[in-house]
Amino acid sequence: MSTTSAPPSTEPVPSSPAGAMQASCFADVLALLTMDPQDGALVEAAVAIADGMPARAILPVGLPDRVRCPWGVSPQSALLADHRARREDASAHLAMLRRTATRCGGIVDCLALEHANHGLIGSILSVARTARLLVLGVPADIGRTLTPDRRFTDALVATGRPLLVLPRKANLVTRPRRVLVAWRDGPASSRAVHEALPWLRSAHAVRVVTVLGPSLSQAERESAAGEARLRGHLARHGVTATVACVDAQNRPPEHALMDEAGAMGADLIVTGAYGHPRALEFVFGGTTINLLSRCRLPILMAH
């Protein structure tokens, strides 16, 4: 069951050339690669997001300070051979991705980021913080462990940057035209909506959805009331949106969100990311991790 107001937008906004560029593209997009077959989709997405402007992609290459030494080979020789093999593999992978970018008609500077293993994550974060928007894929083990790949979780919570996340088998090759905003009245959702404005302005349809549980809690009442204020905020930025409160009907919230996305033919979901730090690990909230593991649409997230 849902309640809806305001008809969907059918025309992109704004109409001026300068405004259209501002509305449709992100300057300084950075794809975080992992030597996964999904990297090709990340480069394609970076091209689509940059919309004719140059983008970057980095492939972290961790260099161990010791490796298993075969019989008759010195430790130093074994280490040099290991580092050489890692560099060659990275070089071949990046060459393939450059061809992918060229085939898509984009300009993506694909580079290796070499660092000793113990400092690799810090080096990744340092580079990531210089980007306007990060693009990365969901780790293969998401949903099967409480502590997914730290490169992924740290990119989300420790860079201060919004992320365009591609779940497994998802892709983005053109600007999104139908966008579902998963709204929860709080800082994470608010920031995600703000970061998504370049796409929301150029979208043909934007739908803001708050999922309600079996009992309407005070937090849910406030979130539902906040939808009307959000619609006014979006209108001031040239975005016409419908808003809806959806009854989850005793289902997990992410199921209701994915049903809503399917019903409107969405090609992007915008949502806040919820969770909490524990020591140096990050444990995702249930809705966030289930959405990442089950959704087949690109997700723009902010923490």
Steps between C-alpha positions, in 0.01 A plus 500: 500500500633844416390860500617719215487865407607715208519364142835377372720736303515429127748764385867541588604816686664746440486613136805726468823344365706612798237375743470171314872433539480579870193279535623193319866437575744464785848647462791290634357148519728232646444126452658271762605180324566158653624265222145364492320433168253764621766768443389536138152602617659753740690666216185509285314663789778756550471596132123538529522705820773731372288564189782606270736628768818309598474243778755303700536137604753355742596138548657447844799266483610372839867405522582255782825536688553124504379199301536124516840410366535193270786263567824629356377858447617786720234693695592819317469336157164347595373838618613677184335234284175536695497879464579473129210257445259728686606800292467305174152377592394854592644641178311248286176562689530878464576472129175306456306765694647782292366322192161476670500876566597575141225272368248691716622830360638624832828622643603303809850526644562144624795477738649253745536609862795307645561489872627263765213285629501651847434852369291423193158589643626833630643580158168411332306726737741787445443487123125439536451815708611710203208383282154649454334159473628144550394203290551149633353153487344299779739235637411142411472407870249771588214357704701194601725667754467776760831647390510548121815613319641800689573677173125511441385588851771759556422664166145541622562625852849650505535705181223756545408440136173377347513164326339358190489130591446229240360179651595176328355486145394867512623756251457865408577607145278808464380776732218377726154611390276345766627529856367355824602687817484285815418764760561480872496837674860530614847620397595201283189521281525878484859486384425228243223714349729805489775302326250359248369843392695506169306190392170585666484826304533319167282199586162449334348355819603520867312310770571546872402197709487451876446139610282463808501205736203317656468764774544866420778610734577861584810483279290374208241775556776760488651340190163497324438863593848586374406375152285807436784730607739305278269539202503875555878498529534306175259736324722794595782317317294441188399141582137387483445187708220276614507388863361184657480325836509126436384233744763226511223250587727305735771468236859623530517869397736431210240270339246782501758739353593261221132442420448876475809533280373225271153653478632838383769350274774669700857491373653648817433484875614784727538417868692575814729231640440400858731317739745559780877472548635224720876521557639522145210307348167618369185298549225601259143545609275216386310698235819640346683170470193314373436766238861477382494121481157461334446808285586496129492879454777758548477667841622848585589497869623744762587434862 
